[in-house]
Amino acid sequence: MALRVGILGAGYMGTTHANILARDDRVKVTAVADMDQARAEALAPKVGAKTVASLEALLDTGIEALYVTTPNTAHTEPVLAALAAGVHVFSEKPMATSLAEARRILEAASRGPGLYQVGHNRRFAPAYKAAKALVASRSLRVTSAHIKMNRGELQQPPWVGDRAVTGGFLYESTIHLLDMARWLLGEVAWVQAAGGSNVYREPDDLSMLLGFASGVHAAFTSCAHSTWLFPFERVELFGAHAAVVTEEMERVQFVPGLGKPIETQEFGPLPVPEKWGYAEEDRLFVEAVLTRGTPPVTAEDGYRSVELVEACYRSLMQGERVTLPLP
Ligand SMILES: NC(=O)c1ccc[n+]([C@@H]2O[C@H](COP(=O)([O-])OP(=O)(O)OC[C@H]3O[C@@H](n4cnc5c(N)ncnc54)[C@H](O)[C@@H]3O)[C@@H](O)[C@H]2O)c1
């Protein structure tokens, strides 16, 4: 029998995941809820599901897994309720918007029996997978990195400009590549942040220095009002006269050595669910649930990314280097 999945939050990401899941024979999207009933009613029939009025009603339908695709500060409560009911959870990023909430989810996920996966989709995007694979297969010894995670505005959808709903710009956008930095380069030992609130009423333009436990260091910039000039998201990994460079999730370039031709892999033509990693993260979540395996992005990963955001904010506020793990 197909895995019964419910969706909480029928906006952009709820719709994205529901459409992917509806194409998976192993899954039946059975129910959709949204605080805006009209949104749930618009999505549910398209994926063969029914509309229900609340999280409680969603859990009462007997779903085995819940997708939490509400705005950032509305993740913790439904995630904890679902895990307490023994329901598997896929939560959009961020795991939570404070270290204390992230720790509660980490503890609930470790108790089980429900599995927990957080939506750090970049890990499944072919461009980033190719970058990681190039580092390994071509034995690139990374010595430093330059990482950029910009955003054109904090205006669409309207809640992304409200810190009470996002937890802050670093939680909304930057966390994607903070997780990526950790995935590519290992644990972060310290951060030092500088920045200010220039256009919006929150820190919206930051430069961070990240020191990794391996000794590698990275310069990481993140501006919330950069315009959507391409590429607003970019990773550059440097070795000895060699480099791996990503541009958005469109392409990856590899420079194997001085005077050697650049090798380019293009992912532009892929459909967005594949190019952005959404299709694979959903496929692997279902696989983990069905096999009782380990989710490919764990609660520990979610917690570490929240911790990194908190460390950056603390460093910005205190004006000094902050070491990890945070107490
Ligand atoms: N992984 C990615 O690439 C990616 C991209 C965009 C957004 N996101 C994340 O996905 C989540 C949703 O973002 P979105 O762009 O889909 O937003 P959205 O505004 O399009 O959709 C959010 C939906 O949640 C509903 N909602 C709000 N509070 C609720 C509550 N308490 N209970 C039930 N429903 C509620 C809203 O009515 C809306 O329909 C956010 O956490 C965001 O950070 C991730």
The ligand as a Gaussian input file, in Angstrom:
#p B3LYP/6-31G(d) Opt

LIG

0 1
 N       14.294000      24.661000      -0.283000
 C       14.062000      25.717000      -1.038000
 O       14.678000      25.926000      -2.084000
 C       12.989000      26.670000      -0.620000
 C       12.493000      27.626000      -1.520000
 C       11.471000      28.468000      -1.096000
 C       10.982000      28.361000       0.200000
 N       11.508000      27.431000       1.047000
 C       10.989000      27.272000       2.412000
 O        9.702000      26.664000       2.319000
 C        8.826000      27.188000       3.310000
 C        7.576000      27.734000       2.624000
 O        7.964000      28.744000       1.717000
 P        7.049000      29.099000       0.460000
 O        7.902000      29.875000      -0.478000
 O        6.349000      27.892000      -0.019000
 O        5.997000      30.099000       1.127000
 P        4.507000      30.410000       0.644000
 O        4.163000      31.716000       1.252000
 O        4.418000      30.274000      -0.833000
 O        3.645000      29.243000       1.301000
 C        3.485000      29.101000       2.684000
 C        2.068000      28.577000       2.939000
 O        1.949000      28.251000       4.321000
 C        0.672000      28.720000       4.769000
 N        0.789000      28.917000       6.208000
 C        1.422000      29.917000       6.868000
 N        1.398000      29.700000       8.199000
 C        0.727000      28.538000       8.382000
 C        0.366000      27.795000       9.530000
 N        0.741000      28.178000      10.755000
 N       -0.349000      26.654000       9.339000
 C       -0.726000      26.261000       8.123000
 N       -0.412000      26.916000       6.985000
 C        0.316000      28.051000       7.113000
 C        0.419000      29.985000       3.980000
 O       -0.964000      30.313000       3.929000
 C        0.980000      29.598000       2.612000
 O        0.019000      28.990000       1.784000
 C        9.631000      28.235000       4.072000
 O       10.139000      27.683000       5.241000
 C       10.777000      28.591000       3.134000
 O       11.949000      28.981000       3.818000
 C       12.469000      26.584000       0.651000

